[in-house]
Amino acid sequence: MSRQSNMEARLVEAFSPERLEVVNESHLHAGHHHLEDGHDAVFDGSGETHFRVRIVASAFAGMSRIERHRAVNAVLAADLKAGVHALAIEPAAPGEKTRW
């Protein structure tokens, strides 16, 4: 199972979202520099390291933006420790306007 699929499954289990998109954006970051084993390296854009999470769930009702981000980060903590380099989060409660 891919990292993306695992992330989707954990988010569904934790939040029972009305809408969910987990988008692998790793290819958009090809050529960017990052540290790898203490050395500057150029990322080739492969793999599953950069994601965007778009999620609408009633669990976010009454939460601040920061609380929502913390909740998603907590659910995906294992992925962040295991090689997810970047995570963009777009959380909303039902009925709130989204850009997607």
PABAKE-347874 format. One record per residue (C-alpha): x, y, z; residue number from 1; residue in one letter. Coordinates in steps of 0.25 Angstrom, whole numbers, padded with zeros to 4 digits, always signed. Layout:
node X X; Y Y; Z Z; seq NUM; type A
...
end
This chain:
node X +0000; Y +0000; Z +0000; seq 1; type M
node X +0005; Y +0014; Z -0004; seq 2; type S
node X +0008; Y +0025; Z +0007; seq 3; type R
node X -0003; Y +0033; Z +0000; seq 4; type Q
node X -0013; Y +0022; Z +0002; seq 5; type S
node X -0008; Y +0020; Z +0017; seq 6; type N
node X -0010; Y +0034; Z +0020; seq 7; type M
node X -0024; Y +0034; Z +0013; seq 8; type E
node X -0028; Y +0022; Z +0022; seq 9; type A
node X -0023; Y +0029; Z +0035; seq 10; type R
node X -0030; Y +0042; Z +0032; seq 11; type L
node X -0043; Y +0035; Z +0028; seq 12; type V
node X -0043; Y +0027; Z +0041; seq 13; type E
node X -0039; Y +0039; Z +0050; seq 14; type A
node X -0049; Y +0049; Z +0044; seq 15; type F
node X -0060; Y +0042; Z +0035; seq 16; type S
node X -0059; Y +0053; Z +0025; seq 17; type P
node X -0069; Y +0058; Z +0016; seq 18; type E
node X -0059; Y +0061; Z +0006; seq 19; type R
node X -0044; Y +0057; Z +0005; seq 20; type L
node X -0033; Y +0059; Z -0005; seq 21; type E
node X -0019; Y +0054; Z -0002; seq 22; type V
node X -0010; Y +0060; Z -0013; seq 23; type V
node X +0004; Y +0055; Z -0016; seq 24; type N
node X +0011; Y +0068; Z -0020; seq 25; type E
node X +0025; Y +0062; Z -0019; seq 26; type S
node X +0028; Y +0064; Z -0034; seq 27; type H
node X +0025; Y +0079; Z -0033; seq 28; type L
node X +0038; Y +0080; Z -0024; seq 29; type H
node X +0048; Y +0074; Z -0033; seq 30; type A
node X +0061; Y +0082; Z -0033; seq 31; type G
node X +0059; Y +0087; Z -0019; seq 32; type H
node X +0070; Y +0086; Z -0009; seq 33; type H
node X +0069; Y +0079; Z +0004; seq 34; type H
node X +0078; Y +0072; Z +0014; seq 35; type L
node X +0080; Y +0058; Z +0013; seq 36; type E
node X +0089; Y +0051; Z +0023; seq 37; type D
node X +0094; Y +0064; Z +0027; seq 38; type G
node X +0098; Y +0068; Z +0012; seq 39; type H
node X +0092; Y +0077; Z +0003; seq 40; type D
node X +0084; Y +0069; Z -0008; seq 41; type A
node X +0075; Y +0072; Z -0020; seq 42; type V
node X +0062; Y +0066; Z -0019; seq 43; type F
node X +0058; Y +0058; Z -0032; seq 44; type D
node X +0043; Y +0059; Z -0030; seq 45; type G
node X +0041; Y +0044; Z -0029; seq 46; type S
node X +0034; Y +0037; Z -0017; seq 47; type G
node X +0024; Y +0041; Z -0007; seq 48; type E
node X +0030; Y +0053; Z +0001; seq 49; type T
node X +0021; Y +0065; Z -0002; seq 50; type H
node X +0006; Y +0065; Z +0000; seq 51; type F
node X -0006; Y +0074; Z +0001; seq 52; type R
node X -0018; Y +0069; Z +0009; seq 53; type V
node X -0031; Y +0075; Z +0006; seq 54; type R
node X -0041; Y +0071; Z +0016; seq 55; type I
node X -0056; Y +0075; Z +0020; seq 56; type V
node X -0060; Y +0068; Z +0033; seq 57; type A
node X -0070; Y +0072; Z +0044; seq 58; type S
node X -0059; Y +0069; Z +0054; seq 59; type A
node X -0053; Y +0083; Z +0051; seq 60; type F
node X -0066; Y +0090; Z +0054; seq 61; type A
node X -0062; Y +0100; Z +0065; seq 62; type G
node X -0047; Y +0098; Z +0064; seq 63; type M
node X -0037; Y +0109; Z +0060; seq 64; type S
node X -0029; Y +0108; Z +0048; seq 65; type R
node X -0017; Y +0104; Z +0057; seq 66; type I
node X -0025; Y +0094; Z +0064; seq 67; type E
node X -0029; Y +0087; Z +0051; seq 68; type R
node X -0015; Y +0087; Z +0046; seq 69; type H
node X -0010; Y +0081; Z +0059; seq 70; type R
node X -0021; Y +0070; Z +0058; seq 71; type A
node X -0017; Y +0066; Z +0044; seq 72; type V
node X -0002; Y +0066; Z +0048; seq 73; type N
node X -0005; Y +0057; Z +0060; seq 74; type A
node X -0012; Y +0047; Z +0051; seq 75; type V
node X -0001; Y +0047; Z +0041; seq 76; type L
node X +0011; Y +0048; Z +0051; seq 77; type A
node X +0017; Y +0035; Z +0047; seq 78; type A
node X +0017; Y +0039; Z +0032; seq 79; type D
node X +0024; Y +0052; Z +0036; seq 80; type L
node X +0035; Y +0044; Z +0044; seq 81; type K
node X +0036; Y +0034; Z +0032; seq 82; type A
node X +0040; Y +0043; Z +0021; seq 83; type G
node X +0028; Y +0053; Z +0018; seq 84; type V
node X +0036; Y +0065; Z +0016; seq 85; type H
node X +0025; Y +0075; Z +0013; seq 86; type A
node X +0010; Y +0075; Z +0017; seq 87; type L
node X +0000; Y +0086; Z +0012; seq 88; type A
node X -0013; Y +0085; Z +0020; seq 89; type I
node X -0026; Y +0091; Z +0015; seq 90; type E
node X -0036; Y +0087; Z +0026; seq 91; type P
node X -0051; Y +0092; Z +0027; seq 92; type A
node X -0064; Y +0089; Z +0034; seq 93; type A
node X -0076; Y +0086; Z +0026; seq 94; type P
node X -0082; Y +0098; Z +0020; seq 95; type G
node X -0069; Y +0106; Z +0021; seq 96; type E
node X -0064; Y +0112; Z +0007; seq 97; type K
node X -0052; Y +0104; Z +0001; seq 98; type T
node X -0043; Y +0108; Z -0010; seq 99; type R
node X -0045; Y +0094; Z -0016; seq 100; type W
end
